[in-house]
Amino acid sequence: MNHMTNTVMHNAQQNSVKPSERSVKKIVSGVKTSDGDGVKLTRIIGSSQLEILDPFLLLDCFESDQAEDYIGGFPTHPHRGFETVTYLLNGRMRHKDSAGNEGVIEPGGVQWMTAGKGILHSEMPEQENGLLKGFQLWVNLPSHAKMNEPQYQEFLPHSMAREQLTNGGQINVIAGTTNQGTIGAVTNVHSEPLYLDVHLSAGQVLTQLITLDHNAFIYVIEGEVTVQSEPSNTAIEAQKLAVLTNGEQVSLQSGVEGSRFLLIAGKPFNEPIARHGPFVMNTREQLLQAFDDFNQGKFT
């Protein structure tokens, strides 16, 4: 009887332990550059400041209301061995690929493309003026999935999951599950991603569980966000990315004018990476094969 009682008390104590808090490991600003046909952007992951955050290979932010900064778009180009995620906040972009897929990404919509063994695609602005703003995230694939058939997950704004918070806050849930149980439209068995676009009102606090050993970061779009952790809190300004330490949850508080930020996490693969341009493989030999296959017209 005493043994059973002690076991129950021990389990109760375990269940009452507060999840470990993540804190800020590093803050980066990104680097101004251009890609595609002269599209001006800020490279936040994939630069000398932060080359990779496994499984995330690249994060670009494009934002301009000057047509000459984006009108050239991203003409037809190849990919192999990873996934591209395009998420728009403002404007419209049309994508086409060599497999016959075509559509328009709109504000609040997302396209999660698994390039797999290889595909040719383009992303071009569906506008000649006005603000174009959004993000492209590159997510690695594990070695066993790099040569899978290409796949798409594309969702228009009205089909995206949204969670209303108290005091006027909102979460656009692209992937993963919030603490309140809202599930994002995108599913991914490889990197098990969490991808949240969070709006908080002034002084509002959001606590979100994150798988303990997944890598995670916050990118602040507007306002200021404070990561609450012991022994001290860390404030992150707009247009800054904060890499988080490991932990079971993160607690975030918006500044006096409210805030908007991306909270993204994913499972690291801890595998060798051989990358050059649009190809991401595990070995140099595989990388050379990708170029050879492309040059021989073997991409679909």
C-alpha positions in Angstrom: 0.0 0.0 0.0 2.8 2.4 1.0 4.6 1.5 -2.3 1.5 2.4 -4.4 1.1 5.7 -2.5 4.7 6.7 -3.0 4.4 5.8 -6.7 1.3 8.0 -7.1 3.0 10.9 -5.3 6.1 10.5 -7.5 4.0 10.6 -10.7 2.1 13.6 -9.4 5.4 15.4 -8.8 6.7 14.5 -12.3 3.5 15.8 -13.9 3.7 19.1 -12.0 7.3 19.9 -13.2 7.2 23.0 -15.3 8.5 22.5 -18.9 12.0 23.8 -19.4 12.2 27.2 -21.0 14.1 28.1 -24.1 16.2 31.3 -24.1 18.1 33.2 -26.8 21.3 31.7 -28.0 22.1 34.1 -30.8 20.6 37.2 -32.6 21.4 37.9 -36.3 20.3 40.7 -38.6 20.7 39.0 -42.0 22.5 40.3 -45.1 21.1 42.5 -48.0 21.4 40.7 -51.3 19.5 39.8 -54.5 18.5 36.6 -56.1 16.5 35.4 -59.1 16.3 38.1 -61.7 17.5 40.9 -59.4 15.0 40.6 -56.7 16.2 42.5 -53.6 15.9 40.6 -50.4 17.4 40.0 -46.9 19.1 36.6 -46.4 18.6 35.8 -42.7 19.6 32.1 -42.8 22.2 31.1 -45.4 24.5 34.0 -44.8 27.8 34.4 -43.1 26.0 35.3 -39.9 24.0 32.1 -39.8 24.9 29.5 -42.4 22.4 26.8 -41.4 20.1 25.9 -38.5 19.5 22.2 -39.2 17.1 21.4 -40.9 16.7 25.0 -42.1 19.0 25.9 -44.9 17.9 29.3 -45.9 15.4 32.1 -44.9 14.9 35.0 -47.2 12.7 38.0 -46.6 11.6 40.1 -49.6 9.9 43.4 -49.1 9.5 46.3 -51.4 6.8 48.6 -52.8 9.2 49.5 -55.7 8.5 47.3 -58.7 12.1 47.4 -59.9 13.1 45.6 -56.7 10.9 42.5 -57.5 9.5 42.6 -61.0 12.1 40.2 -62.5 11.0 37.5 -60.1 12.5 34.1 -60.0 12.5 32.6 -63.6 12.7 28.9 -64.2 15.3 27.2 -62.1 16.0 23.7 -60.7 15.8 22.2 -57.2 16.8 18.8 -55.8 17.1 17.4 -52.3 15.1 19.8 -50.1 11.8 21.7 -49.7 10.9 25.3 -50.4 8.3 27.1 -48.4 6.9 30.4 -49.8 4.7 32.4 -47.5 3.2 35.8 -48.6 2.2 38.7 -46.4 1.5 41.2 -49.2 1.2 40.9 -53.0 0.7 37.9 -55.3 3.1 35.5 -56.9 2.5 33.0 -59.7 4.3 29.7 -59.7 4.7 27.2 -62.6 6.7 24.0 -62.8 7.9 21.3 -65.2 5.3 18.8 -63.8 2.4 21.0 -65.0 1.5 22.6 -61.7 0.5 26.3 -61.7 -1.1 28.6 -59.2 -1.1 32.0 -57.5 0.1 32.4 -53.9 -1.9 35.2 -52.2 -1.4 37.1 -48.9 -1.7 34.7 -46.0 -1.3 31.7 -48.3 1.5 29.2 -48.4 3.2 26.8 -50.9 5.2 24.0 -49.4 7.1 22.3 -52.3 9.0 19.1 -51.8 11.5 19.2 -54.7 12.7 15.7 -54.0 14.6 14.1 -56.9 14.3 17.2 -59.0 12.0 19.8 -60.5 12.1 23.0 -62.6 9.9 25.8 -61.4 9.5 29.6 -61.5 7.9 32.1 -59.1 7.0 35.4 -60.7 5.2 38.5 -59.3 1.5 38.6 -60.3 1.6 42.4 -60.1 3.4 45.4 -61.6 3.1 47.8 -58.7 2.4 47.9 -54.9 3.9 46.1 -52.0 5.3 42.6 -52.3 6.4 41.1 -49.0 7.0 37.5 -47.9 9.4 34.8 -46.9 11.0 31.8 -48.5 12.3 29.1 -46.2 14.4 26.1 -47.4 13.9 23.0 -45.3 16.3 20.1 -45.8 15.2 16.5 -46.5 16.8 13.4 -44.8 19.0 11.3 -46.9 16.4 8.6 -47.5 13.9 11.1 -48.9 16.1 13.3 -51.1 15.2 11.4 -54.3 11.5 11.0 -53.6 9.0 12.2 -56.2 8.2 16.0 -56.0 5.1 17.0 -54.1 3.1 20.1 -53.4 1.1 21.4 -50.5 -0.5 24.6 -51.4 -3.2 26.5 -49.5 -5.1 29.7 -50.2 -5.6 32.1 -47.4 -9.2 31.1 -46.6 -8.1 27.5 -46.0 -5.3 28.3 -43.6 -5.8 27.6 -39.9 -6.2 30.7 -37.6 -6.4 30.9 -33.9 -7.9 33.9 -32.2 -6.1 34.9 -29.0 -7.5 37.0 -26.1 -6.9 40.8 -26.3 -7.0 40.7 -30.1 -4.0 38.5 -30.9 -4.0 35.9 -33.6 -1.9 33.0 -34.8 -1.8 32.0 -38.5 -0.8 28.3 -38.2 1.1 27.1 -41.2 2.4 23.9 -39.7 2.4 22.1 -36.4 0.0 22.5 -33.4 -0.5 25.4 -31.0 -1.0 24.9 -27.3 -4.7 25.4 -27.8 -4.8 22.6 -30.3 -5.1 24.5 -33.6 -3.4 22.3 -36.3 -1.7 23.8 -39.4 -2.7 22.8 -42.9 0.8 21.7 -43.9 1.9 18.2 -42.8 5.4 17.0 -42.9 6.7 13.7 -41.5 10.4 14.5 -42.1 11.2 17.7 -40.2 8.0 17.7 -38.1 7.8 21.5 -38.5 6.2 24.1 -36.3 5.6 27.3 -38.4 3.5 30.1 -36.7 2.8 33.6 -37.8 1.9 35.3 -34.5 0.3 38.7 -34.0 0.2 39.9 -30.3 -1.3 43.0 -28.9 0.6 45.3 -26.6 2.2 43.4 -23.6 0.5 40.1 -24.5 2.3 36.9 -23.6 2.3 33.7 -25.7 3.7 30.4 -24.4 4.2 27.7 -27.0 5.4 24.1 -26.5 8.3 23.0 -28.8 9.7 19.5 -29.1 12.7 19.4 -26.8 15.5 18.7 -29.3 14.1 20.5 -32.3 16.0 23.6 -33.5 13.9 26.8 -33.3 14.1 30.5 -34.1 12.0 33.6 -34.0 12.0 36.3 -36.7 10.4 39.6 -35.7 8.4 41.2 -38.5 7.0 44.2 -36.6 7.4 45.6 -33.1 9.6 44.0 -30.3 9.4 40.6 -28.7 10.9 39.6 -25.4 11.9 36.0 -24.7 11.1 35.4 -21.1 13.7 33.1 -19.5 15.9 32.7 -16.4 18.2 34.3 -15.4 17.3 37.2 -17.7 14.9 38.2 -20.4 16.1 39.0 -23.9 14.4 41.6 -26.2 14.4 41.1 -30.0 13.9 44.1 -32.3 12.1 44.1 -35.7 14.0 42.5 -38.6 16.1 40.4 -36.2 16.3 36.6 -35.9 16.8 35.0 -32.6 18.1 31.4 -32.4 16.7 29.7 -29.4 18.4 27.2 -27.0 16.8 23.7 -26.6 13.9 23.4 -24.2 10.3 22.3 -24.0 8.6 25.6 -24.4 9.2 29.3 -25.1 7.4 32.3 -23.5 7.2 35.4 -25.6 5.9 38.9 -24.7 5.2 41.7 -27.2 6.3 45.2 -26.8 4.2 48.3 -26.0 3.0 48.6 -29.6 2.3 45.0 -30.1 4.3 42.7 -32.4 4.2 40.3 -35.3 6.7 37.5 -35.6 7.4 34.0 -37.1 8.1 31.2 -34.7 9.6 28.2 -36.5 11.0 24.9 -35.3 12.0 21.6 -36.9 13.7 18.3 -36.3 17.4 18.3 -37.1 18.7 15.5 -39.2 22.3 15.7 -38.1 23.5 14.4 -41.5 26.3 15.6 -43.8 25.4 18.4 -46.2 26.8 19.0 -49.6 25.1 22.0 -51.2 25.7 24.3 -54.2 23.1 26.7 -55.5 19.8 24.9 -56.0 21.0 21.4 -55.0 21.3 20.1 -51.5 22.6 16.5 -51.1 24.7 14.5 -48.6 27.9 13.9 -50.5 30.0 15.6 -53.2 29.3 12.7 -55.5 25.6 13.1 -55.2 26.0 16.8 -55.8 27.9 16.3 -59.0 25.3 13.8 -60.1 22.6 16.4 -59.6 24.4 18.8 -61.9 24.9 16.0 -64.4 21.3 15.0 -64.4 20.2 18.6 -64.8 22.5 19.2 -67.7 21.2 16.1 -69.4 17.6 17.3 -69.1 16.6 14.6 -66.6 14.6 16.9 -64.3 10.9 16.6 -64.9 
